[in-house]
Amino acid sequence: MTTAALASMRADLAGFRAAIADVPVIDEPALVRLRSRDFFWFSPILKAQLQRKSADLVVCPRDEADVVVVARAAARHRVPVTVRGAGTGNYGQAVPLEGGIVLDMTDMTAIEWQRPGVVRVQPGKKLVDLDAETRPAGWEQRMHPSTKRTATIGGFVAGGSGGVGSVTYGGLREPGNILGARVVTLEPEPRVLELRDDAAQKVCHAYGTNGIITAVEMATAPALAWIDVLVAFDELSQAVACGHAVALADGIVKKLLTPVAWPVPTYFKGLEQACPEGRSLLIAMVAEPSLAPFEAMVAARGGSVTYRAPTEEGPGARPLYELTWNHTTLHALKVDKEITYLQSLFPVDRTLAAIAEIEALLGDQAMGHYEFVRYNGVVAAVGLPLVRFTTEERLRAMIALHQQHGVMIADPHVTSLEGGSGHMRADIDQLGFKHEVDPLGLMNPGKMTSFTARG
Amino acid sequence: MTTAALASMRADLAGFRAAIADVPVIDEPALVRLRSRDFFWFSPILKAQLQRKSADLVVCPRDEADVVVVARAAARHRVPVTVRGAGTGNYGQAVPLEGGIVLDMTDMTAIEWQRPGVVRVQPGKKLVDLDAETRPAGWEQRMHPSTKRTATIGGFVAGGSGGVGSVTYGGLREPGNILGARVVTLEPEPRVLELRDDAAQKVCHAYGTNGIITAVEMATAPALAWIDVLVAFDELSQAVACGHAVALADGIVKKLLTPVAWPVPTYFKGLEQACPEGRSLLIAMVAEPSLAPFEAMVAARGGSVTYRAPTEEGPGARPLYELTWNHTTLHALKVDKEITYLQSLFPVDRTLAAIAEIEALLGDQAMGHYEFVRYNGVVAAVGLPLVRFTTEERLRAMIALHQQHGVMIADPHVTSLEGGSGHMRADIDQLGFKHEVDPLGLMNPGKMTSFTARG
C-alpha cells in the first residue's frame, strides 16, 4: 500500500487493538478523558477549544519493544497517536486533536546508564526521581520546569523549551544540553533511530509530533547545594534591575531569578510572612557559596531578604521554584478563575527599558512576572504577565501592544506548535524530519499545522 | 611620630633587619636580584625601565605572625615593601621600583580550610598544588593564568584579572569569585583586616600595593574532566567566528577559547603535527560531556580537529593552556627576541566586525591572538596580538589605531597600575583603601601613581 493510500484510510481502532496484543491499555472512559488533558485550561481560549477533546484509548508501553508494536499497529490501522508524559504542559501539547490513542510513557522510567556529566534515560522518568538517582554520583539536570516534581524528562524535552536553570545553561535546545535521543518512527515497518547532537534537537519542543522518544541522553550539571531566597523591594523596577544585574554576574552561581510585581505575592499561600504588603519580590535560587555575594548585591540595590532556606523537594516540601514560571499562573488561578497569562521575550539590547515601557502601557491590566534566562548566549528576560481575561479581542490587543514595542510574543493561547512559537512556523528541520518519522501524519494530527503528508 | 614625620624618614634597612629578628631573609645579591624580577621583559619598554631595579633584601615570612613583624618593622624603619608570589606576572607587578624589601610569600602555602564550593588558603600556594588538594573533594579553581603550574594564588589575585576559565566565570573581580581576604596593614602597629565580598575586591589587581594578603577565600568550581582540543581553520576569521559561537553556546561547558592566526602556531614547538601549514587555530578546553556537541559546532564552521587529549598538568605534561594568554607571547619570544604584544578589549556589540577591522588595518604588522571571556556578563574578545617591536613610537601608534576604532587598550608597557588599566586611574575603592592599609605609601612606591600619602 502506498503512503497516500494508507493516509486516506480511516482509523481502525479495533484492528489496532487486536494488533497490539498484550501491550497494556486503559479504556475506562473517565480515565481516558483524564489522560487526554493537560493544563491547557490556563488559557480560556484553549479551554474552549480543547475541553471536549479526548483519545479513544490510552496505551501504556512497558518498553521500546511495546512502542514498536504500537507504532506498527497505529500506522497500519491509521490510528492517530498523541504521546504523553505526565501531562503537565499548558499549551495542550498532550491533548489529542483528532482522537485515536494517547501513548502514556510513564511506565518507561529506567535509567539506561549514567556517567559524569551525562545520563541516558527512558522518557517516562519523573524529573525529581531522575535527579534523586544522579545526585549520589554528584550530578543533576541542568534545567527543569517548575513542575519538576510531577513532570517527566520526555515530556519536558518534547514539550518544553527551558526553565529553572536556563539562566545558566540557556534553552533546552541550545547545543550541548540534549546530547542524544532514540525515536521510533510511526510507519508500517517502524525504525528505531539514534539521533545525536544537532539531529537530536529535532525532537525537542516538537510537541511529540516527531517520532516516539524512547530514550533521551541529557548533559547533566554538577549537583550543587541550592538556597531558595525571597527578596522584597519597594518597586518592581528595582526587583527587575537587581535580577538583571545578578543574571549578568557570572561569578554568582544561580538557577532562578524571578521578579514578580505586587500583588502577585498575594497568591503565594503559606508565605505571607515573607511577602510584605505592597512590595515586589525577586525569587531566586542561588548556590550556597554564592549566597553571601548575592546578598551583598541585593542589599546594594535596595532589597531585603525575607526568606532563605535550602531548596527541599521531598513530599510536603515547597521548593520556591514552584512559585515561578507557569506555577505563578497556577497559584493565581487557584484564587481567581479569571486570570490568564501571556509569554513574551524582551529585546536583549534594552531589556530594562522595554520592561519599563510595557509595564507603563499595561498599567493595572497586567501583573508583572519575569524570568531571567540566557538565550543564545545573552542574558534575556522572559515575561509571563498575569492578566485578567475579558475577551479574546482584548487579549489579542495586548499581544499586539507587545509586538508594536519590539517585544516578541510566544502565544500560549493557540493549539498549534507553529502558532505558539515566535516564528509562526515549525522549524524547518523539524518539518523535514517529520516526513521521515511520521510520513502518514498520524502524530497528533493538527498539532504541527504546517505539515502535509506527501502522496 | 606623625604619619608625615614617618613618611619623611629615610629607609633604615639595618634597623629593619634587626627588628625582624628570626624571620628568614635572603641577602645573597644574585638571588635578591633574581627575586626582584618578573616577566616584565615581555615588553622592551618595561625591560629598559626595570631591568636594573632590585630590592635590597628578600624576606620570606613563614606565617602571618612573621608578616606582622615585617609590616611593623617596615613601617617603623620606612622600608619599601614589594610583595611577591612566584613572580610570573609580566607587567612588573613584583619589581621594586624604589628598593627596600621583596616580601616573598611562597613559604605560606597552607590551606586553612575547604568546603564545597569554597577554599581558604594562604597566598603562596601554587595554583596547580591548590587544585591538586581540592580536586579529591570535587572542586577546582574557577579560573587561573596560563602560568598555573608556577604561579601562586596570592599573586594571581593581587596581580591578575582573569584567564583560563573567565569564558565561564568572568573576571576575577566580578562578584562571587573572590569571597574574602585577610590583609595585614603596613603601619607602625599593623592591623589584621578581614575583608568580605565587595571589600575583598580592593586587594584584587592592585599589584600588591593594598596591604599584605595573608589569606584568600576563593569560590571554587565543580572539578570537571577537561579535554584539550586544537582545531585548524583555513582563515583566522573562521577560527574567531567559531570561538565566538562556542563562547555564546551556554550548553557547551568550556574553560578556554583561543583563536590564533598563522604563523603563531609555528612557535608551538612539539606540536607541529597538529599545526598544519598556513592554517589558523582555535585552542580550546572543553568539558568531556561537551566534546561531541563542540566538535559538531566546529565541523559546521569549517574546522578540523587536529589534536584532542585530556588536559594533563603533571611534570612533563603540556596542557594546552600553556599555549594561550601570555604564554603565547612567551613561545614567540623564545624564537624571536623582537616580538612583543598588546592587550585589547573589543566592543561587545560588534566583536567580529571590530576584529576584522583591526586585522585589516594591522595587516602583517601583527599576528592575531584572541581570548574569549565573559566580561560583566557578556561574551567579549580580548586581543593579545604579537607585534614585532621597532620603536616605542610605532607601538604607541598601533595602540592609538586600536583606540580610534573603539577597541580599548590595557597597556602592558607601563610600570604603573593606572597606566595599565583601561581607565588610566586606580579604582576609587582601591585608592581610598590604600590610605587605610598603607598610609605611609611604602608598598612598592611608584606603582600606584595616583596615591599620595596624607600628612
Chai-1 contact restraints between the chains, C-beta under 6 A:
chainA,res_idxA,chainB,res_idxB,connection_type,confidence,min_distance_angstrom,max_distance_angstrom,comment,restraint_id
A,G117,B,P289,contact,1.0,0.0,6.0,A-B,restraint_1
A,V118,B,P289,contact,1.0,0.0,6.0,A-B,restraint_2
A,Y169,B,D250,contact,1.0,0.0,6.0,A-B,restraint_3
A,Y169,B,G251,contact,1.0,0.0,6.0,A-B,restraint_4
A,G170,B,D250,contact,1.0,0.0,6.0,A-B,restraint_5
A,G170,B,G251,contact,1.0,0.0,6.0,A-B,restraint_6
A,E174,B,A249,contact,1.0,0.0,6.0,A-B,restraint_7
A,E174,B,D250,contact,1.0,0.0,6.0,A-B,restraint_8
A,E174,B,G251,contact,1.0,0.0,6.0,A-B,restraint_9
A,P175,B,A249,contact,1.0,0.0,6.0,A-B,restraint_10
A,P175,B,G251,contact,1.0,0.0,6.0,A-B,restraint_11
A,P175,B,P293,contact,1.0,0.0,6.0,A-B,restraint_12
A,P175,B,M297,contact,1.0,0.0,6.0,A-B,restraint_13
A,G176,B,G251,contact,1.0,0.0,6.0,A-B,restraint_14
A,G176,B,I252,contact,1.0,0.0,6.0,A-B,restraint_15
A,G176,B,S290,contact,1.0,0.0,6.0,A-B,restraint_16
A,G176,B,P293,contact,1.0,0.0,6.0,A-B,restraint_17
A,N177,B,G251,contact,1.0,0.0,6.0,A-B,restraint_18
A,D197,B,A292,contact,1.0,0.0,6.0,A-B,restraint_19
A,D197,B,P293,contact,1.0,0.0,6.0,A-B,restraint_20
A,D197,B,A296,contact,1.0,0.0,6.0,A-B,restraint_21
A,D198,B,A296,contact,1.0,0.0,6.0,A-B,restraint_22
A,A219,B,P289,contact,1.0,0.0,6.0,A-B,restraint_23
A,P222,B,P222,contact,1.0,0.0,6.0,A-B,restraint_24
A,L248,B,G377,contact,1.0,0.0,6.0,A-B,restraint_25
A,A249,B,P175,contact,1.0,0.0,6.0,A-B,restraint_26
A,D250,B,Y169,contact,1.0,0.0,6.0,A-B,restraint_27
A,D250,B,G170,contact,1.0,0.0,6.0,A-B,restraint_28
A,D250,B,E174,contact,1.0,0.0,6.0,A-B,restraint_29
A,D250,B,R374,contact,1.0,0.0,6.0,A-B,restraint_30
A,D250,B,G377,contact,1.0,0.0,6.0,A-B,restraint_31
A,G251,B,Y169,contact,1.0,0.0,6.0,A-B,restraint_32
A,G251,B,G170,contact,1.0,0.0,6.0,A-B,restraint_33
A,G251,B,E174,contact,1.0,0.0,6.0,A-B,restraint_34
A,G251,B,P175,contact,1.0,0.0,6.0,A-B,restraint_35
A,G251,B,G176,contact,1.0,0.0,6.0,A-B,restraint_36
A,G251,B,N177,contact,1.0,0.0,6.0,A-B,restraint_37
A,I252,B,G176,contact,1.0,0.0,6.0,A-B,restraint_38
A,P289,B,G117,contact,1.0,0.0,6.0,A-B,restraint_39
A,P289,B,V118,contact,1.0,0.0,6.0,A-B,restraint_40
A,P289,B,A219,contact,1.0,0.0,6.0,A-B,restraint_41
A,S290,B,G176,contact,1.0,0.0,6.0,A-B,restraint_42
A,A292,B,D197,contact,1.0,0.0,6.0,A-B,restraint_43
A,P293,B,P175,contact,1.0,0.0,6.0,A-B,restraint_44
A,P293,B,G176,contact,1.0,0.0,6.0,A-B,restraint_45
A,P293,B,D197,contact,1.0,0.0,6.0,A-B,restraint_46
A,A296,B,D197,contact,1.0,0.0,6.0,A-B,restraint_47
A,A296,B,D198,contact,1.0,0.0,6.0,A-B,restraint_48
A,M297,B,P175,contact,1.0,0.0,6.0,A-B,restraint_49
A,R374,B,D250,contact,1.0,0.0,6.0,A-B,restraint_50
A,G377,B,L248,contact,1.0,0.0,6.0,A-B,restraint_51
A,G377,B,D250,contact,1.0,0.0,6.0,A-B,restraint_52
A,G377,B,V379,contact,1.0,0.0,6.0,A-B,restraint_53
A,V379,B,G377,contact,1.0,0.0,6.0,A-B,restraint_54
